Amino acid sequence: MAGNMELICKRCFPEATRVTDRFHVKKLATEALQEMRIKYRWEAMDAENEAIEESKKTGHPFQAEVLHNGDTIKQLLARSRYVLYKKPSAWTESQKNRAELLFQSFPS
């Protein structure tokens, strides 16, 4: 709660108990998770771009690392967005595979 709103609440409702609502806690957690996923995705894109530039300099064709489900790291990070917000019991088989790869590749 913003400082000014907290002061108003204390003055107007001195006996009230403040609580944290589940919706906003979940919203903050999912936003933080989304920021991490996007950060890792940008890092993967930057690394791939550097590898492409290096392959151009050396004359070797660029070949992105493909994971066992057929995704590259960049694709894994892009396609895992909705997996992170669903219950594991609601995952499809491909989402289970993608989640397993994601958590192995990015354990933090």
N, C-alpha and C positions, 0 to 999 in steps of 0.2 A: 504494500500500500504506500502511496506517496506520502511524504512527510506531512504536508498540509492536511491531507485527508485524515491521517492518523490523529493529528491534533484536534480536528473537528470532532471526530468520533469520540475521543477521550473526554472532550468538554461537553458534548451533547448527550453522550451515553456512558457516564463514568462507571457504571456497574456492568457494562456489557463485556462479554468474553469474546476475544478475537479468535477467529478460526481460519484455517487455510482450506480453501475449497479444492476438491480433487481435480476439477476441470482445469484450473489454471496451473496447477502443479504439473499435470500431464502435458499441457500445452507448452510450458517452458522446457520440459524434458524432451519433447519431440522436436522442438525448435533447435535445441542444443545438439541433438542427434543428427538432425538435418544439416546443421552447420559443419559438423565433423565429416559427414559423408561428402559434402560438396568440397570441403578442403582437401580430402584425400583424392577426390576425382580430379581437381585442378592439378594436384601434384602428379597424378598419373598422366594427365594430358601433357604437362610440361616435360615429364621424363620421356614420353613417347615422341614429342616434337624434337627434343634434343637427340634422341636415337635416330630419327629420320634424317636430321641434318648431318649427323655423323656418318650415316650410311651413304648420303649423297657425296660427302667428301671422300670416302674410301672407295666408292663405286660399287659397293655391295648392296643388293636389294634389301630393303627393310622388311623384316618379318616380326610382327608383334607376337609376344608370348600368348599362346592360347591355352586356357585352362581346360580341365577335363570335361567340363560341361559345354565347351565350345565358345565361351565368352573370353574376351580379353579383360584385363584388369579394369580398363576404362568402361567397358560394357557392363562388367559386374557391378561397379559402383553406380552406374546409371540405372540399371535394371533392378537394383535391390531396394529402391526407395520404399515401395509398398510392402515389401517383405518385413521391413523393420517395424511397421505399424500394425501388423496383423498378429493374431495369436498363433503360436506355432501349431496348434491343433487345426487351424484353418488353412495352413500352407498346402499347396499342391506339391507333387513330387519334385517338379523342377524348382519350385521355390525353396524346398528343403535342401536340395543340392546347392542352390545359390547361397542360401544362408550359411550352410556349412563352409563353403569356400570363403565367403565374406568374413566369417568369424575366425577362420584359420589365417587368412591373409592380413587382417586388421584386428588383432586381439584386444587392443585397448579401446 
